[in-house]
Amino acid sequence: MQLTLRAYIDGVSDWSLDPQTVIDFYVKKAKQENSKYNMIVRFHDDYIQQNLDTLKKGTLKGAPIVLKDNFLTKWYISSCWSKMLENYVAPYSATCFETLEKNGWLMIGKGNMDEFAMGSSTETSYFGVTYNPYGTGRVPGWSSGWSAVAVASDCCLGALWTDTSWSVRQPAALCGIVGMKPTYWMVSRSGVQSMASSLDQVGVFTKTVEDAEILLKAVAGFDEKDSQSDPRADEFLTSKPKKLDVKKLKIALPKEVFSEGLDPRIKELLLQKVEQLRALWCDVQEVSLPVLSYGIPLYYSLMPAELGTNLARFDGIKFGLQNKSLEHDDLASYYQKIRSEWFGDEAKRRILLSSFVLSSANYEWYYLRAQKIREQMIQDVDTIFETYDFILGPTTPSVAWKMWERSADPIQMYLEDFYTVSANICGGPAMTVPMGMIDDNWEKMPAWIHFMAQRWEEEKLFAFGKVVENL
């Protein structure tokens, strides 16, 4: 049986577990498994030696956890796994990293990631791909797939990651663990390299729903350095686990989730799970939520616009690798060389999309129109939550596919976001938990169920997650 975060904290508290022994075990195992999966490409043994004695006194007791490399960590490289920031050493740490340190979290290493979190299959990192522990030569999921593999292969007790439309919940689903994205204003993003600022949220990977609750409470909170932070985040820190009367729950199942692209085997598992909930006297009703169908085109109008703005700073002068400027005729040719050589293909593709969306000819038709539709989606989802407690659906339309199988067709991979993107657009909390296993080409692959709640209802979401987890 794998060690959970809860069991580790309890074991250290009652002296049945020694933190140093556990840390040594996980670091050794992570380094061994890394040759197979390529999930952690920068271990920090010096950090462990310097901080374990202090951190083991905190709430998390020095629990070994992995961090995505777009979180700034003072005096350590934070490269976003791009050639552009290959050797960038951060002068300060992200607020959420500092908060976790105060609560006794121990970073054993930085996880690999798609370049600047742009990707759908871990195939766009400058430092190589990562493989799913459940299948031979399969992708582990989106830009956060590397840490999902670290947790799924039991090389750490949890991971901190970012989610722009799918990047926590979908890798969790494909790798068979729990992934949770909180309310947009819950966790500070100060010191976290943004892809799309109005969509990015810091989320957690863990082995159980209870562990996700523990880890989120160790990182959440109001931060004056983040203009989007909200004082209500501090209320979550003092809240107690919520008890649900499942017989009073009303759950919405949008008809739109049963689209043509949904694997029939995943649909069958989802309907089985719905019947299990109904057997507990949960009131699960099919509803119509047509605006969900606009989630993908809406996302790919908003995201590139914000992404292009965030990546504009990487020009070889303000940030990024530099070249000899005197070898160039003008500033434009210098920028062109830096950005064309040191951004990867996916980054270039999305920057081009950003230029298209924000151009004078298309700004009103795409970007402004998308903002209006976003408001409509928020209103429609809020209307659903006036009657229902949760919105239910699958996490992904398919199980993990083979590496490079879809790399020639990025649009096909983009469509994998259909079931999760609305939570980011609306800013509400969402979670994915186990639904079952599917036989696919003689391999058993995980399929996960996804549900979202109204903004600031994390405790309610965790309580329901425990119910679903125990079915």
N, C-alpha and C positions, 0 to 999 in steps of 0.2 A: 504494500500500500504506500502511495506517495505521501510525503509529509506536507501538511497544509500550513498556511500562515497561522491559523488559529491554534493548531496543535503545537507549532513551534513556540509561539508566545507562551502558551500554558506550560510547555515542557521546560522552558528556561526559567519561568517564574517559580516552578516547584522543584527546581534543581535536577530534574530528570534528564535534561539535555544541556550539554555544554556548548555555548555559542561558537567557540573557536573550533571545536570538532565538527560542528555542522557546517560552518563556513568553509573549512578545509575540504570537506567532502564535496560540497557543491562547486567550489572553484575547480577542484580536480576533475570532477565529472563534466563540468561545462567545457573545460579545455579538451577533454577527450572527445566529447560529442561534437565539438566545434569542427573537427576535421571532417565530420560526416555532413553537417548541416550548414556550416558557415553562418552562424547566427550572431556570434559576438566576435567582433574583429579587433577589439581593444580592451584588454583586461587591465584592471588597476590594482595590482597587488600592493603597491606602495600606499594607496589610499586605504586599503583594508588594514594594513599593519598600523597605520597612523591613527585610525579612527575607531577600530572595533571596541577597545576598552571603554571609550566614551559612549558610543552609540548603543551598546548592549544594555545601558542603563535606562534607555528610553522606552516608550510604549511598545515599539515594534521589536525591541530586544536585539537590535543588530541583524534583523532578518535580511538574507541575501536576495537582492532584487536587481533587475536590469533596467537601464534607462535608455530611451531613444536618443539618438545623437543629434537631434535638433534642440535639445535642452542644454542651455549653456551651463557649464560647470567650471568654476573659477580655477585657472591655471592648468586646465586639462583641455585637450583638443575637442572641439565641437564642430565637426565638419559637415553635418547634414548629408554625409556620404556623397559628396560631390567633389570633383576635381577642383572646382572653384574655391573650396575652403579646405583643401586637403590638410593643411597644417595650421589651421586657425586655432589659436589658444584664447579662450574667453577670459576677459578681464574681471568678470563678475559671474555669479551663479543665478540661475532662474529662481524665482521666489518659491515655486513648488518644490524644487530640489532642496532649498534651504529649510522649508517647512518639514519635509520628510526627514532631513538630518536631525532636526530638533526632536522629532518623534522616534528616532532610533533606527532609521532605515539605512542599510549598508549597500552601497553601489559596488557590485563585483565587476561590472564592465559596462561598456556602451554597446548597444545593439546595432547591427547593420540596418539599413533602411533604403527604400527607393530614394533617389536623389531629390532633396528638398521635399520629401514626402509625396512626390509625384509618381504614381504608378499603381498598377492593379494586380501585380503578381510577383513582386520582389525581383523583377528582371531588369530594373533600370538603375541599380546601384553601381557606382563606379568601382566598388570593391567586390563585386560578384554576387551571384544569386544564392538563395537559401532554399532548402528542400523541406517538404512536408514530412513530419515523422510518421504519418499514417499511411503513406503510399510511396511507391517507388517512382522517383523522378517527377513528383507532383509539386505544384505551387503551394505555398502555405498561406497565401492571401495577399492582401494589399500592402501598402507601404509600411505597415506595422507587423508584417508577417514574421520578421526575424525574432522579435520578442515573444510572439505567440509560440514559436517553435521552442524557444528557451524554456517557457513555462510548461508547454505540453510534454517536452522531453525530460521534465523534472530536473532542470539544471539551475533553477532558482525558484523562489516561492511566490514571485509576482513580478509585474513589470509596469512601468509608467510609460504611456504613449499618447500620441495625439490622434484625433479623429476629426476629419473634415467632412466626410459623408459616409464613411464605411470603415476606416482604417483600424479601429479597435474591434468592432463587432464582427466583421466578416472574417478576418484572420482567426479570431477566436472560434468562429463556427467551423472553418475549414480544418482547424487543428485540434478541435475537441476540448476547448476550455471555456471559461466564462469571460465575456468581455462586456464592459459597462462604460457608457458615456453619460456624464452628468448634465445637469442644466448648464446652459452656456456660461452663466456668470458665476458658477460655483467654484472653479479652480482658477487661480491667477495664471495668466499667460505671459506675464512679464519675464523676459529672458528666454522665451520659447520662440524659435524662428517660425514665423507664420507662413503658411501657404496662402490661405484665403481667410483674412482676419475675422470676418463676420460669421464664419462657419467653423473654424478650428475650435476644438475643445480638448482638454486634457482628460484622458480616460485611463482605465486600469485593466490589466490582464491578471486573472487569478485562477485557482483550481476549483474554487467553490464560490457560491453567492455570498456566504458569510465573509470569506476572505476579501471579496471585492468591497464589501461594506467597511471592513476594518481599514483597508488601504485607502479608500476614498476619504474616510474621516481623518486620516493622517496627512492628507495633502490639501484638503479643501480649506476655504477661508477667505475673508475679505482682504484685499491688498490695495493700498493707496497708489502703488506704482502702476497698477493696471487700470486704465480708464474705464474698462468694461466690467470690472469687478463690482460686486454688489454686497452690501452689509448683511443681506439675508443669508449669505453663505455661512456666516458664523452661527446662525441658528441651527444649522444642520449638525454642527460639531457637538452641540449639547443635547441633541434629540435622542430619544431612546428608541430601540427597535420596535417597530409597529406590529401589532397583532391584527390580522385580518379575519373578518368573518366571511369565509369564502362563499357562504350561501347568499350573501348580499352583494357580491361582486357582479358588475355588469361589464362585459367585455365585447368590444367591437371587432368584427372580422370583416375588413373591407373586401367586397367582391373583386375589386381590382387586383388583389394579390394573386388571383388565379388566372394569370395572364398566360399567353401562348408559350412564353419562354420558360415557364416553371416546369422543372423535371417532374414527371408524374409520380415518381417514387417519393420525392420530397412532399408533394401534395398529399399523398396517401398518409405519410407520417404526420403531417400537420393536422389532417382531419382526425386521425387517431388520437392525437393529443387534445384536440378540441372535445372529442367525446369523453375523454378521461376527465377533463375539467367540468363538463356537464354532469358527469357522474358524481362530482363533488357538490352539485347543485349550483355551480357557477352559471350565470345567465350569459351564454355566448350567442350573440346575434350577428347575422350578416347585415352589413350596412353598405351604402354606396358612398364612396369618397372619390369622385372623379378627379379631383385636383391632384391626387397622387400620381396620376399618369403624366403630369407635367414636371415631376420631380427631376428627371434626368436632364431634359432640355433647359430647365430653370437653373440647375446646378452648373451646367456647362456654359451658361451665359454669365453667371455671377462669379464663379470660381476663377476663371482665367483673367477676368478684369482685375480682381483683387490680387491675384498671383503676380501678374505683370508688374503691378505697382510695387509689391514687396521685393521682387527680384531685381528691380531697377537699380538698387544700391550696389549690386555686385557687378562692378564695372572695371575692376582692376585698379581703382584709385581709392574709392571710399572703403570698399571691402573686396576680397577676392585676391587670387594670385595676380602678381604684377609682372609687367614686361618692360623692356627698355623703351620709354616713350619717344626718345629722340630718333628711333628707327622708323617712325611712322610720319607720314606727311601731315596728318591732322588728327584731331581728337576723335573724329568719327571713325577713321580707319583703325585707331587704337582700340576703341570700344568693340568694333567689329571683330578684330582678331581675338581679343580676350573672351568675348561672349560666345563666339562661334567655336572656339577650340576647347573651352573649359566648361561649357554646359553640355549635358548629355542630350540625346535625341528627344526624350520625352519632355525635358525642360524647354527645348527649342520649340517643340510642337505647341506647347501650351502658351509660350510667350507670343508666338505667331497668332494663336487664337485670341489672346488678350488684345493684340494690336487690331485685329479685325473687329472684335466686339466694341472696343472703345474708339474706333475711328469715327470721324465726323459724319460719315455716311451711314453708320450702323448704330451709333450710340443710343439714339432714341428707340430704334426698332428692337434692339436686343437688350441692352443693359437696363434702360429705364423701364421697358416693358416687363423685364424679368423682376424688377423690384416691385412693380404693381402686382404681378402674379404671386410673388412671395407673400405679400400682405394678404392676398385672398386665401392662400393656402393656410396661413396662420389663423385666419378667421374661421375657415372651415374646420380645421382640426380642433380649435377651441370649442366650436359648437358641438363636436362629437364628445369632447370631454365634459360638457355640461350634463350629459346623460350617462356616459360610460367612464369606467375607471381606467381601462387600458385599451390600446389598439394592438391587435395581434396579427402576426403573419410569419412567413419564413424569413430567414436571414439572407439567404442567397438562393438564386434560381437553380443552381447546380452544385454538385460536389466539386472538390478540388480537381482541376484539370492538369494535364501533363505540361511540364515546363516547355515553353516556346510554342505550344499548340495554338495559342491565340495572339502571339506577339505581332503577327503580320496584319491582324485585324483589331486595332485598338478600340474601335467602336463597339465590337462584341464584348470586350472586357468592360468598357464603360457601362454597359447595360446591366452588369452584375450589381450595380449600386441601387437598383430600383427600390428595394424594400427598406433600405436604411437611410437614404438621403433626406427624407422628409423630417426626421428627427433633428438633423442639423439645421435645416432651413427654418424650422419652427423654434429651435433652441431648447427643446425638452429633453428629459433624461430617457435613455433607452438601454436595453440589455439583451444579450443573447445567452441562452442556456441550452443544455443538451435536449435533443429531441429523439435521437436514435441513430442507428448505423445503417448504411446502405451498401449492398454488394455492387461493386463497380469494377469490371474487368478483373475479377478474382481477388479484389482487395476490399476490405471493409473500411468505408470512409464515413466520417461523422456528418450528420445533418443537425442543424440547430434551429431553435424557435426564437423569434424576435418579438419584443413587445416594448411599447413606449408609454409613458405617462405624461400627465400635465406638468408644466414647469414647476420646480421646487417640490416635487412629490417623490424625492429619492427614497425616503423610508418606506413609503407605500410600494414603490417598485421593488425594493429589496425583499419586502415581505412576500410579495407575489412571486418573485423569483425563487424563493425558498420552497414555495408550494409547488411550482412547476418542476423544480429540480428534484423533488421527492416523489414525483408521480411514478 
